[in-house]
Amino acid sequence: MLFPGITEALKLGMRICIATPRADVVRELKPRILQAFANVTVQALYGGSEEKEATAQLIIATTHQLLRFKDAFDLLIIDEIDAFPYHADPSLPFAANRAKAVHGTMLYLTATPRKEQKMRLNRKQLPHVFVPARFHGHPLPIPKMTMTFSLKKNLKNNQAPATFLAWTRKRQNPTRQLLIFVPTIRLAEKLQENLTSLLLKEQIIATKDKLLFVHAGDSNREEKVTQFRRKELSVLITTTILERGVTFPSVDVVIFDAGHMVFDEAALVQIAGRAGRSADDPTGEVIFFHDGKTEAMVQAIQSINMMNKRGGFS
């Protein structure tokens, strides 16, 4: 979606930065940008990145890296402005405004605007372009809520609920990878052994090394995400660290304990958005396993339905 505008800006000799709150997204964007703009110098900057210089015409960076710049970019694109830590750290919007050239342009991107931004949009106080449909022309997958009365007991015992097992046996496309979201790091760690045994028995994974878990503090996070993207893994258990900014071509998405407080409306919409991202597999199932509907779950589904309606899908 951004590439035509970036192409025009490059033709005009502009210096461009795509800034995003998370390093995972920077790492994912770099090969895609290099492929699309092969004749342009591109650098990726984030904590721990090999590249330290910032001399390229096109920079991809975490928003923290913007603290290094002043009057540097003719076009500054801020991706996921509602994501942590950008929305929670006043120094980052300040750094973004300082990094933009005096007569430069700032472009904000988000699929889940926060309450204040929604109010400004509704009052027509914020110039915007609304893009309700994906590039492949298919509607966004609508999550299904699955009531699971024994959910808390199952998870406390590090067990997958019976409703999950029943769903795996009737999946629409069993060849898809499984991306399983859980609310805590501890649960991600504890579930691995039980889920591995269960999915081996159900022949959803071939060997025990086809299922791993990942979280923000995982030193092997980048490697595991790459393995999953290359389809070297069949199942990945994750915390909300992978709720946004990562693209996997063919996945079903599951949330255990979707009513947990960490899964607010924005998180649920973003997580649902991990499914159906490729033209080759534009659907994908999204299942909220819960033991009681929350307002966030209902609003997330309403929001996705609204976007589909605005995109011309009934």
Secondary structure, DSSP 8 states (H G I E B T S, - for coil): --HHHHHHHHHTT--EEEEES-HHHHHHHHHHHHHHTTTS-EEEE-TT-S------SEEEEEGGGGGG-SS-EEEEEE--TTSTTGGG-THHHHHHHHHEEEEEEEEE--SS--HHHHHHHHTT-S------S-TT-------EEEE-TTHHHHHHTT---HHHHHHHTT-S-TTSEEEEE-S-HHHHHHHHHHHHHHHHHTTSSSSGGGEEEE-TT-TTHHHHHHHHHTTS-SEEEE-GGGSSS---SSEEEEEETTTSTT--HHHHHHHHTTSS-SSSS----EEEEESS--HHHHHHHHHHHHHHHHTT--
